[in-house]
Every structure is written in structure tokens, then in C-alpha cells.
Amino acid sequence: MQINNTQTSFGSVAKALHWVTAALVVTLFPLGYIIAGLRPQSAQEVKEAFFLFSLHKTIGMTVLVLAILRIGWWLFQPRPLPLHNDRPVETIAAQTVHWLLYALILLMPLTGWLHHSATSGLAEIWGPYPQRVSFVPQTTAWEEFFGWAHFATAWLMGIVVALHVGGALKHAIIDRDFTLQRILPFRTPPVSELLTTRHPNTRLSWVATAAVLAAFFAVLALLGPDSHHTNDVQVADATGDEDSWMIDHAESTLKIVVEQNGTATTGEFANWTGKISFSPETPQDAAIDISINVTSLALGSITQQALSGDYLKSEEHPTALYRGHRFVPVDSGKFQVDGEMELAGIVRPLTLVFDLEVEGQKATANGQATIHRIEYDIGSPDETVGYEVKVLFAVVASQM
């Protein structure tokens, strides 16, 4: 069995990389379709969903590694010559499909990895693979963009794979030549079948490949989600009071941290607004009124579960409200606010603790609170979801 490629056939290394990669890619398609439709409700369903997500991600990372090895091997190996030099259009089309396959076996798992990196989900990647790309921010906007990119890349991969398989079957059934045999394991086609002695000019296939990828990226940019994620909830009308502050939502965030199966994940509310009345000279007279669109929560792979009737009950109670009064100093630049939180139709006391910095007409507050989910009838006590949910907020506001 020959290891290296020759002008008549692929070697055993190229064949092994081809068929292992093909098997994993074929596995990813139905697995991706299944997990895209998952809407776990119970703790057991969540565990099963995590397993499938982790399996999909780990297989994808394996494909990425194999793609790098395959391209590296291809760069230093001769390529078998085409069998039909008298069919230039067919030869260029076949080469274009091959270049697209090489590009897509890199792009499809890479966009999946970037989506995983931007998502604060709980389903980890197994094995020795790195969990995240460090420079990718975990924001809703990037999560949506890379999710769309991964979805679109998978569709393009499906089309290109169909063309590749169709071409192979044409050679085997209609042309009855030895094209398919050159990549089959333990098969070596006869040299006499080779009908050409050189590779045709590959510039046209490179141009065609570049054109397809350019068109794909253009469509990706045009039809993808808006990368500038903004709040849909309108800011309440200003009162005109000199103690009133307007929240800068472009600079402010409202997040929660949930633990499940011992792993923490961070979610973010995209749509929320509020009124703040505060004077540095009289913090005891301060007041906060915050309204949160619960349905705007993005919590990675468990978003639908969190919004369901067993948890946040977002259909029945789409808005959460917090009202607090009096900024009580607890340390230098640190304050506490006691108030009430209405969540999932239940009202309970909730205390906020935050650091406050005021510079002229701009104020910045960074703090947190702890919600005990059982007090709001969110989930059940015996679940793998943590009892405490942390609320993290960073608010930038300007004086009216």
C-alpha cells in the first residue's frame, strides 16, 4: 500500500484523511439538525441536550484539525492527473468543487468554534481542544453573527458535498472510468486509464472558487443579523428634574449568571430601560425604576428552557420590574439600595450593592444582586440548576 500520492492515485494517508473527514462531516449534518430543534424543559432533557451539543462541537473541532492536516499533506504531495483532458469545463468545475471543499472544511468548524466562543453556553467541547478563542467577545451580537455564519456555511457545505458526490457517481455510473477508484481504500486503478499527462491550467478554477466565496461572504454580510445590537424598549420620558439621569444603553449591560451541573454560564438582557433619580448631595432621596423585557434574554443553549413556563414564564409575564429607594452608603464609593423585584408574577425584596463613580454629569455604577430563584417559583428545588442566580449590572448614565 503506497503512502504518498502518485500521478495515478491518492496514497493511503490522503485516502484515510478523506474518508475519516467525510464520515465526520456526514455525521455533523443530522446531529446539527437535531440539536437545532431541541427545546429542553426538564433537567434530564437538558442533560441530554448538553451531551448532543458537546458531541457536535467536539466532532466539529476534530474536523477542523483533520482539515488542517489534510491541507498540509496536500501542499507537499503530487495530485493525481485528471482523466479527461478533453473536457476542460468539467475538469475546471471539478477542481472548483475540490477547492471549495477544502475551504469549507475549515470554515464550517471554525465558525462553529467562534459561535461557541461568543456564547456563554454550558455545553463544553470535550477532549484536548481549547474551549474558546480568547479575543472573541461574549456578546449577543457576536453570538448571533457567528451562529448565522455557521448555519450558512453548513448549507453551502451541503450543496458542495452534493455536487462532489454527484460528480463521483457520474464517473462511476455514466463514464465508467477509474476516477472514484483512485480515492477508494485498497484500490489502485490501472495506469493505462490515465488519458492526460499534465494538469490543466488551474487559474480558472481558483478564480471560480474565489468568486463563489466572495458571493457567499457578501450574502452573509447582507442577510446576517445586525451586528449592532440595540435595545428595543424605549427609554421613559424625562421628568425634567435636575436629579434625573438618562441611561446610556450603548454603554450599559444587564446580565445574569446561572450555574447548572456545577458550570456557570452568563446571559444578558438586550432590552431594558429605567428611570434614575439621584443627587450626590442627598443619596437618601434617590430612586430607581427599572423595566426588563424578559423575552430579550440570551442565555446560550438554554435560552428557550429559561424562558419556558417552568422557569421565567416569559409568555405569561414578559416584563420584570425593579423599584428601589435610598442609596445607603456602605463604604467609600459603595452604596446599597433596598427595593422590590417583580419577576415571573411574584414580588420579593431585593437588595442591590454597587460601586458608584460620579464625574460631572456622568455617573457609572457597577454592582450585583443575588436572586433566590425558588422564591419566584422558577424551576424546582431538586434540579441541577443552582439555587442562587447572580444579577450583574454596569450602568452608565448622564444627568438630564
N, C-alpha and C positions, 0 to 999 in steps of 0.2 A: 504494500500500500504506500503510495507516494505521499510525502508530507507537503511538498511545495506544489504550487500551480505550474502547469505547463501551457503550451500554446493550444493544446487539445482538450485539456480538462482541468478542473479545480482539484487541488490537493486535499488531503484528509483534514487539515486544520481549517481551511476555508469552508469545507463541507460541514464540519462539526459546528463552527460558529454560525453558519447559515441556518441549519436546521434547529439548533437549540434556540436561537433568536426567534425564528419563525414560530416555534411551538409556544414560546412565552408570549409573543405578541398576540397570537390567536387566543391564548388564554385570557389576556387582558381585556379583550373586547366584550365578551359576555359578562365577565366579572365587573367591569365598569358599568355596563348596562344595569346589572342587578343592584349595585350599591347606589346608583343614581336614583333609583326608585324607592330606596329604603326610607321608611318613616317610623323609626323605633319608638315604642311607647313604654314598654315595661323594662325593668332592669336587665332581664335575660335577653330581650331583643337588642338592647344597647350593647351588651357584651358580644353578641353575635355580629352586630354591625361593626364594632371595633375590629373584630377578627378579620372580617372581609375587607375593610378599609386598609388594615395593616398588610394583609396578604397582597392586595392590589398594589400598594405603594412599594412593597419590598420587591415584588416581581418587576415593577417598573424600573426600580433602581438597578436591578440585575440586568435588565435590557440595556440600560444606559452604559453600564460597564462593558457588556458584551459588544455594544456598538463601537465604543472606543477601541477595544481590542480588534474588532473586525476591520475598522478603517485603518488602524495601524498596520495590520497584517497586509491589507490590500495595497498600501502605499509601497511596500517593499517586495511585492510579488508580481510576476507577469500575469497578464489577463488572457484567458483563452480567446483565440481569434473568432470572429463571427463566422457562421457557417454560410451565410447568404450575402456575399458581397454584391450580388446583382440586385439587391433590394435595399437601396440606400435609405429610403424613407422609413422602412420597417426597422432597419438597424439603428437609425438615429432615435426613433421612438423608443426602442428597447433600452438604449443607453440612457435616455432621459428618465425613463421609469426607474432604472437602477440608481441613478444619481439622486432622484427624489427619495427613494427608499433609504439610502444612506443618510440623507438629511433628516428624514422623518424619524428614523430610529434613534436619532439624537434629540430632536425637538420634542417628540411626544413625551418621553420620560422626563426631559428637562423641564418642560412647562408644568408637568405634574409635581416635580420636586419644588419648583418655585411656588406653586399653589400651596403645597404643604407648608412651605416656609412662611408664607404670608398669612396662613390660617392658624389660629390658636386652638386647633382641634386636639382631641385626645388620642386619636389613633396614630401610634408611632410607627416608624419604619424599623423593621427588625434587622438583626444582624449587625455587621460592622459598618454599615453605611452611616454617613453623617445625617443628623436629623434635619438640619436647616442650613440654608445659605445665609450667612451672617449679615450680609448687607441688605437683605430684603426686609422692609418694614412690615410688621404685622398690623396691617390696616384693612378695613373693609374694602377700600377702593382697589388695593393691590390684590386682595383675595379674589374679588370679582373678576379683575382683569386676567389674572393667570388662570383662574378657573375657566373662563371663556376661551382663553388661548389653548388650554389643554383639550377642551371639548372640540374646538375647531380643528386642531391638529389631529386628533383621533379620527375625525371624519375624513380629512384629507388622506390620512394613512389608510383608512379603509378603502377609499377609491383607488389609490395607487396599488395597494395589495391586490385588489380585484383585477386591475389591468395586468399586473405581473403574473398572477395565476392564470388569467385568460390567455396571455401570450404563451406560457409554458404548455398549456393544454392544446393550443393551436399547433405548436411544433410537434407535440406527441401524437395528436389525432389526425390533423389535416396534412401537415407537411411530412409526418412520419420520419423525422430526422433524429439526430442524436443530441439535440440541444438540452433536453431535460436530463438525459443520462449523464451529462457532464457534471451535474451537481448532486446526483443521487449517490448515496453511500455505497461503497463496494462495487461501483460500476465504472468502467473505463471505456469510452467509445473508441471505435477504430479510427486510426489516423486518416485513413483514406476518405473518410466522410468530410474532412475539412475542405471547404471549397474556396478559401481565400488564404492569402499568405501574409496579409498585413491588416492592421486596424484601420478603419476609415477615419477620416478627419472628425475629431470629436468636438470641434469648436461649436458646431451647430447644436449638439446635444447639451453642451454646457450653457449656451445661450437660452435654449428652451427651458432648461431646469431653472436658471436664474429668473426667467420671465414668469414661470409658474409660481415660484416662491415669492417674487415681488408682488404679484397679484394677490397671493394668499395673505401676505402681511398687510397689504392695503385694505383688503376686506376685513381683516382682523381689527385694524385700527378704526375703520368706519362703522362697523356693526357691533363692536365690542361695547361693554358697559363704560359709562362715563368715569374716567379716572379721577375726576374731581368730585369727591363725594360730599354732598352738601345736605343740610337739614331741610326737611320739607315743612316742619312745623314753623309757623310764623311767630316771630317774637311779639310778645304782648306790647300794646301801645304804651308809650312812655307817659308817665304821670305828670311830667314837668317838674317834679320835686327835685331840688338840688341834691338830695340824698339818694336819688335813684341811679342805678348803674345798669348799663346795657351789656349783655353777654356777647362776647366775640366768639361765635361758634366755630369759626375757622381755626381758632387757636385753643379751643376748649374741648375736652373729652369727658365722657361718662362711661365707665367700664365696670364690669363685674368679674370676679374670679371665683370659679366653681371647682371643687375637687370631685373627681369620680374615679373610683378604683385606685385612689391614692395619687392620682395625677391631676395637677392643676391646669385649668385652661382659662383663658381670658376672652371675654366677649365685650362687645361695645354697642351702645345705643347710638344710632345715627341721627335720630330725630328727637330733640328735646328742647325746651325753652324755659324761660323763667323770668321772674322779677326779683330784683335785689334792692333793698333799701338799707343804706348803711352810711354812717358818718363816723370817721375815725375818732372824733371827739366824744361821741355818745354811742359806743358799740352796744350798750344795753338796750337801745331803741331799734336795733337792726331787725330786719325781717327778710325771710326767703320764701319764695313761692315757685316751686319747680314742677313742670308738667312733662312727662316722659311718654313718648309713643312706644309702647311695649313691643308692638309688631316690628319695630325697626331694629330689634336686637339681632346681632350676628354673633353666633357662638360656635363657629366651626361646624363640624359634622353633626353636632347635637342641637342645632338651632331649632329644627322642627319639633324635636322632643321637648325642648324647653318651652316653646310657645303653645304646646298642646294643652288639652283640658286637664291633664293630670298634673300640670305644673303651673305655668303662668296664666293659663286660661285667657289667652290674648283675644280670642274671638268674643268672649263674653265681657272681658274687662281690658279693652285695648289701651287704656291710659292709666299710668301710675302717677300719684301726686305726693309731693312732699312740702310741708309747711313748717317752717321753723321761726323762732323768735329769740332775740337777745344773743349777741356774741359775748360769751363769757370768757375772759382771758384765763388761760391755764398756764401760760409760760410766755416768755418774750417772743412776740410774733405768732403765738399759737392760741387758737380760740376753740371754744366748744359751743355747739348750738343744739338745743333740745327742741325736738319737734315731733310731728306725726307723719307716718308714711302710710299711704293708702295703696295697697298692692293686691291684685287678684281679688278685689272686692272687700278686703279686710284692712282695718286701720289699726296700727300699732305704734307705740312710741319708738322713735329712732334718734340717736344722738350722732351728730357729725363732729369730727375733730379735724382741724385743718391748720396749716400754716398760711398766714396772710401777709402779703407784702404790698404796700401802697406807695406808689411813686407818682406824685402829682394827681392827674386824673385817670390813672391806670392802676388797677388792682389785680393781683394774681393770688389765687387760692389753690392749694394742693392738699388734699386730705382723703379721708376714708371713713367708712362706717361698716358695721357688721350687721347683716340681716340673718335672723334665725328662720330659715325657710318654713319649718313646721308651724311656726306661729302664724304664717299666712296660708296655711293649708296647701303648701307647694310640695308635691311628692308625698312619700310616706317615710316613716322613721327608719324602717329596716332596709332601705335602699343603699346602693353603693355610692350615692351622691352625698357629699359632705353636708353636715347639718348647718354649718355656717357658710354664708356667701358674703364675700367682701365686695364693697362698693368703693371704687376708686374714682376720684374726680379731680380734674385740673381745669379751673375756670379762670379765664381772663376777661375782665370787664372794664368798661370805660364809664366815667361819670357823665351823666346827662347834662 
